[in-house]
């Protein structure tokens, strides 16, 4: 019997990825870890002009007019790679403690996100902020729903199905941009999961080498206020009471036998 093989190169097992990146179960399904939190603020008025200048200005790094005087500070494991764990700035800027919490803005967040056969589908949700998806390993099918826009005369939503994966010659993409205000759900493709039913799949350790690891960057940064899950009422409303929404009902709850943590 020919040994069954993964449908794509998968350098590390799912267990290795979870351990190496310290991934935890995500309330949407799958696993995640936030790696970068990028915040910006205006220098505090309580800091003297001379102290502020000596702390933030550098003859080697010009100021960006696009930031409007705001200074960015990054934290998290992804930032520590270059800054070190004890550093509190991205490029010599002031620390987050120099600004009041009301002045502080989250400019971007970055996470790892992993789907595995044990958690192979994410619940459909909407981010009001734009999201960038960058492929690392495996592949996932994304179902994207753009709600109808009355101003453009649309009466039904626009549906897009995209595979994030390594085989660009077959139409897979290694980058996926999803605008804010779209519904989104990702899952391991059914044809990949069916390989787990092969007689020698367990012997080949296939369950550890089927999945999808990506990075997600949300701009402005993710927060609970700009995130929502879909439900049956929201699905039906997009079709205006007409049929067509039923096939997406499976994305409302966790697949049978799986549970997701609370949000």
N, C-alpha and C positions, 0 to 999 in steps of 0.2 A: 504494500500500500504506500502511495506517495504521501510524504509528510505534508500536512497542510501548513501554509505559510501566511504570515500577515499580508494584507493587501497593499502595504506600503512599508518603506523603511521606518523602523521605530526603534531608535537607538537605545532608549532607556525604558524599563518597564514602568507601568503605572505606579507600582509601589515605590520605585526609586524616585519618580517624579514627585509624588506626594511627600516623601521624606525629605528630599533635597530642597524643595521649595516651601516646606512647612505648610502644605495646603490643608485647609479645613473644609468641611461640607458647607455648601452655599445654599441659601434659602431658595434660590431659583432652581436648584439641582446642580449636580457636578461638584467640583472642588475649586477653591480659590485661595489666594493670598494677596493682600494689597502690598505692593512693593514700593510705590512712590506716592507721597502726598505733596503736591506743589501748591504753596500758598503765597500770597503777596499782600503787602501792606504799605502804607505811607510811613515814613520815619516818624517816630513819636515826637511831639512838641516838647516833651519833658527832657529829651536829650539835647544838650547844648549844640549850637551850630558847629563849634570846633570839634567836639567829640563825634558828632554825627559825620562830619566831613572826613575825619581821620579814619572812621570805622567803615565807611561805605564807598568812598571815592578811591579810584585807583588810576594812576597815570597810564596803566597798561590796558585797562578795560573801559571803553567809552560807555556812557549811559545810553539806553535805548529810549527814544522819544515815544515809541509805541506803548511803553509801560506807564507813561504819564507820571513819572516820579515814584512809582511803586517799586518795591524791592521784593524779589522772589526768594523764598526759602523752601528747600526740598527736604523731606525726611522719609525714612523707610529704608528697607534693605537695598533697594535699587539705587538710592542716593548714596548710601554708605560705601558702595563699591569704589567711588572716586573720592568722596569727601572724608571717609572714615567715620566711625560710629560717634565720635565726640564732636564732629563739626556741625555747625548749625546754619551753614549757608551754602548756596549753590556757587556763587562767584564773588565772594567777599562781601555779600550784603549783610545787613543787620539781622539779628536774631528775631524770631517771631515774638519774643517777649517785649520787644521795643514798640509793639503796636497793641492797641486795645482790641479786644475780641470783636467789637462791632465794626472795626475798620478792616479786619482781616478777611480776605477772599480766598476761596479755594479755586485755583486756576485750572488744575487738572489732577486726575488720579490715574494710577496705573496698577493693574492687577494681572496675575496669572489666572487662567481659567482652564480647568481640565474636565473633560467628559470621559467616563470609563464605562465598561459594560455593567458595572454595579450602579451607575448613575448616568444613564445614557441620553437623557432628554431633559432639557431645561423648560421651566414654565414660561409661557409667553408673557412678555412684559413690555412696557414702554419706558424709555428714557426720554425726558424732555430735552436733555443735552445730547450733543452729537457724540458718537462712539466710533473709535477706530479699533479694528480687529487685526492682529498680526499673527500669522501662522507660524508655529514652531514644529509640530509633529502630528502625524495622523491626519484625520479629516472629519469634518462635521458638515451636516446639511443645515443651512439656515433658511427658515421660512419667515419672510418679511411681508408685513401688511401695511400699506400706506392708506390711512383712512380717506374716504372720499372728501373732496373739497367742494363745497357748494359754490364758491366763487368761480370755479372753473367748469361748473356744470356737471361734475361727476356725481353719479348716483350709487356707484359701487366702489369698493376699495380696489387698489392695485396690488396684485400678488407677485412676489418675486421669490424664487427658490434658488439659492446659491450654495455651492459646495466650497468650503474653505479647505484647501488641501494642497499637496505638493505637485500634482500633475497639471501644470498650466497648459500643456498641449491638448488636454482633454476638457478644457473649460473651467478647471478648478482655479481658485484665486488664492494668493498668499496674503493679500490685503483686502479688507472689506470695510468700507465706510458706511455707517448707517446714520442718516440724519436724525435729529431729535424729532419726536412726535410719531415715529413709526413703531408698530408692534413687531416683536422679534422673539423667535424661539430657535434654539439649536439642538441638534441631536446627532448621535452616531448613525450614519446611513444604515437602513435595514439590511442591505446586501452585505455589509461588513459584519453585522451582528449574526446573520445567518451562518457565517463561517464557524461560529462557536458550536453549532450543532454537528459539525463533522466528527466522525468516529474518533479521530486522533487529535482533536483540538485541545483536549486537556493535557495530553502527553506533550504536545508542542508548546504548552504554556501560552496559548493564543489569547486567553483572557487578559493577560498582562501586556499584550502588544497590540491591542486594538483600542483606539481612543482618539482624543484630539486635545492637544495643548496649544493654547493661544495666549497672547497678551491682549488686554483691552485697555485703551486709554479713553477716558471720558473728559470732554472739554465743554464748558467748565466742569470742575470735578464732581464726581458722583455724590449725591446726598439723598436721603430718604424722601424729601419733598418733591423731587423730580422723577420719582420712580413709581410705577403702579403696575399691578397685575391685571390681566384681562379676565373677564368673567363672561357668563353666557349672555347677560343683558347687553354688555358692550359689543360682543360679537354680533348678536342679532341686529343691534342698532345700525351697524355699518352696512348691512344688507337691506335695511329698510323694511324688514319683515318678509323679505323674499328668501327663497332657498339659496344655498351656497355656503353658508357659514358652518354647516354641520361637520364638515371634514376637519375643521380646525378646533373642534371641541376637545380633542385629546390633549391639547396644550394647556388646558385650564388647570388640571390637577396632575399630581405625580403619577407616573405609570403604575399599573397594578403591581403590588409587592414592594414598591419603593416609598420612602417617606422623606420629606424635605424638612429641614429645621425651620422654625418660625423666623419671620423677617425681623 
